[in-house]
Amino acid sequence: MSSNLADIANQSTRGSFILFLGDAISTIVLALGSILIARFLGPEGYGVYSLTLAIPAIFISLVSLGIDSAAVRFLAKFKSEHEFARSISFMKTSIVFRFIVAIAAWSICFISSNILASYLLNRPEVGFYIKLSSSLILFQALFNLLYSMSVGLDSYSTGSATKICMSLVKSSLAPLLVFIGLGVAGAVLGHILGFVVATIAGALAIYLGPYKNLKRFLRDCGEYENGFIKNLKLMISYGIPLYLSSLILLLVDQYRLILLAQSVSDFEIGNFQAAGNFATLLVVLSTPIATALFPAFSKLDPTGEEIKKTFQYAVKYTGILITPAAFFTISMSRILVEIVYGHAYSMAPIFLSLYTIVYLYSVFGSIVLDNFFSGIGETRINFKTTIVYVSSFIPLSVILTYFYSVVGLIASILVSSILKVSYGLFVAKRRLGISIDPNNSIRILIASGVAALSILPFSLNQSIPNYVSLLMGGVLYLVVYMTMLPIAKALQRTDITILRNLFQNQGVLKPVAEMLIKYESSLIERMKRQ
C-alpha cells in the first residue's frame, strides 16, 4: 500500500471510528426510547405514530436538493486546498438557502395536513398529528445540513455530539410525554424537541469551532468570499443527481408505509416498524464507514490503480463487519424481539429475519458503491442505479404486498436491491475497470454462515432463558466467526499487515484491534505450518 493510500485509509479509519461512536451511542439511546414508546403506545398506537412521521419525512427529502452531499464534498475539498473564503461563503449560502426552502415546505405541510391524512394515509383522524409534526421539517433539515458540514470540515466529534444530543432529548422526552397521558401527540412532540435542541447545539458548536477558525485563517491570508449565486450553482449542479437519487429512495421508503397502510392492519405495520428498529443497529456499522469513504474516494485518481485497490479493500472490510452482524441478527431474531418488545410483537421476528438479508449484500459492494460513484464525481450513475431499484421495486411491491402482505413487501425490497447492486458492479467494471473479488465475498459468507449454524441450539431452544441464549450465543458466534475467517481464507497475511497499519494510530481502538489481529495472525501462522 502506497504512502498516499495509507494516509487516506488512516484518515478514513479515524473518521469512521468517531462517527461510529456517535452513531452507536445515539442509535442505542434512540432504540431504548423507541422501545419505551412502542410499549407505552402498543402496536396500533405505534403504527399511527410511524405513519404520522412519514409525511414530514417526505417533505424533508424534498428540501434536500443535494446540498448535504455537496457540503461534505466541497467543504472537504476547499479545506484541503486552503481556500478558506470559499468555505465560509459556501457555509453561509447553504444555510440561508436551506432555511428558506424548509420554511416554505413547513408551511405547505401545515396547511394541507388534513388533506394528506385523508387521501395519502387513508386516516383522516391523524390530521392533527401531521400538523403538529410539520415543524420537524425545518429543524431536521437544518440538523442534517449541520451534520454534513461537520463531516466536511473534519469536525467529526461535533457531528457525533449533536447526534447524541438529539437522541438523548428525544428518547427521554417522548416516552415521558406518552407516559403522562399525551399519547401519540406526546411521542411526536418529543421527537420534534430532540431535533430542535440538537440543531441549536450543532449551530453553536460549528460557529464557535470550525467557523471561527476559518475566519481567523481568512484574516491572515486576506482572501475574498464568493457570491451567493455562484455557490448555489456549484452545490446544485453537483448535488442534483444525488438529490434525485436520495429523493426517490426516501419517497420509496414512505411509499412502503403508505402501501402497507392501504393493504394491512396497524398491528402488522407496528410489527414491521419494530423489526426495522433492530435493522437500524446494522446501519450503525455501515453508515460511518460509508460516510468516511465518500471523501476518501474523491481524493484518488479514478483511472489509477490505487482507487481499484481501495474499492476492493473497502468492499472486503465492510463485508467482514456487516455480514456477521446480519447473520447473527437473522439467527437471533426471535430472542432479540422477545427481550426488547415482549410477546406482543409476534410477527416482528420473521419480518426482522427476512429484512436483514439485504445487509448480506454488503459483501458484493452494496454499501460502498454509492459513495464510490459520488466520490469520483459520477453522480449520474447513482441516479441510474436508483432507477433500476425503483423500476423493479414498485411493480413487485404492489403485486407481492397484495398477495403476501408485509412478507411480500420485504421480498420486493430484497429482489430490487440485488438488481441495483448488480447494475452498479456492471457499470463499475465496464467504465472504470473496477470490480470486487468474488472469492473474498464467498469466503466471508462461508465464515459468517458457519458461525450462524453454531448458535442454532441457542436460537431454537425456547427452554433456555432469552438473556442466557443471547449472551452465550453471542460469545460463541464471535469466537467461531473469528476462527473461521482465516480457515475460510477470508483473512490472509496481507490483510493482517493492512489492518495493523490502519489501527496503529487509532487511540482507544488500537488495543482491542491489536488483540483481535494477534488472534487472527496466530491462526494464519498455525495453518501455514501445517
PyMOL commands that set and color helices and strands:
alter all, ss='L'
color gray80, all
select helices_A, chain A and resi 3-62+67-80+84-111+113-119+124-133+136-152+156-221+228-263+266-298+305-331+333-341+348-364+369-375+379-432+438-454+456-460+466-487+493-503+509-529
alter helices_A, ss='H'
color red, helices_A
deselect
rebuild
show_as cartoon
